[in-house]
Amino acid sequence: MGLKYKRILKCSSCGNVGEFVYLGSRNVNEKGEVSEIVGETSMWISYFRCPNCGSIDVEFHPLGEEPDIPKEFFKEVKGDGK
């Protein structure tokens, strides 16, 4: 198993503060899903797993900016489960 990108976050479910493992990022406006709110601008969120309870937390990135995940760890996930 290779190296994983981790970020210190606080879990919204159990309150744990620790190194959450990065799972992937998604542009939630890729197909205009939220275009009524944000127009045509990209809107990225990244998913991280809590090391304590296993729940998934999200981190929203500034509107129009790509995730600040190092390129060697960046993984785009699609909204259709792929």
C-alpha positions in Angstrom: 0.0 0.0 0.0 1.5 3.3 -1.1 1.8 6.6 0.8 -1.5 8.4 1.5 -2.1 12.1 1.8 -3.3 13.2 5.2 -4.6 16.4 6.6 -5.3 17.4 10.2 -9.0 18.0 10.6 -11.7 17.8 13.2 -14.4 15.2 12.7 -18.0 16.6 12.5 -19.3 13.2 13.7 -17.2 12.2 16.7 -15.2 15.4 17.4 -11.8 13.6 17.0 -8.9 15.8 15.8 -6.4 13.8 13.8 -4.8 13.0 10.5 -7.7 12.3 8.1 -6.9 10.3 5.0 -7.6 11.9 1.7 -10.1 9.9 -0.5 -10.6 12.2 -3.5 -12.1 15.4 -4.8 -15.1 16.3 -7.0 -16.2 19.3 -8.9 -19.8 19.5 -7.8 -20.6 21.9 -10.6 -19.0 19.9 -13.4 -22.3 19.4 -15.3 -23.9 22.5 -14.0 -25.5 20.8 -11.0 -25.4 24.0 -8.8 -25.1 26.5 -11.7 -28.2 28.3 -10.4 -26.2 29.3 -7.3 -22.6 29.6 -8.6 -23.0 30.1 -12.4 -20.5 28.3 -14.5 -17.7 28.5 -12.0 -16.1 25.2 -10.7 -16.9 24.3 -7.1 -14.6 21.6 -5.6 -15.0 19.5 -2.5 -12.5 17.0 -1.1 -13.4 13.9 0.9 -11.4 12.8 4.0 -11.9 9.7 6.3 -11.8 10.1 10.1 -9.2 7.8 11.6 -11.3 7.4 14.7 -14.8 6.6 13.6 -14.4 6.1 9.9 -16.9 8.7 8.8 -16.3 10.9 5.8 -15.9 14.6 6.2 -15.8 17.1 3.3 -13.7 20.2 2.8 -15.0 22.9 0.5 -12.5 24.8 -1.6 -12.9 28.5 -2.6 -15.3 29.0 -5.5 -13.4 28.7 -8.8 -10.2 27.3 -7.2 -8.9 23.8 -7.6 -8.2 21.7 -4.5 -4.9 22.3 -2.8 -4.0 18.6 -2.8 -0.5 17.8 -4.0 -0.6 16.5 -7.6 0.8 13.1 -6.8 -2.1 12.4 -4.4 -4.9 14.2 -6.2 -7.8 11.9 -7.3 -10.9 13.1 -9.0 -14.1 11.3 -8.2 -17.2 11.5 -10.2 -20.7 12.1 -8.9 -22.0 9.0 -10.6 -20.1 6.7 -8.2 -17.1 6.1 -10.5 
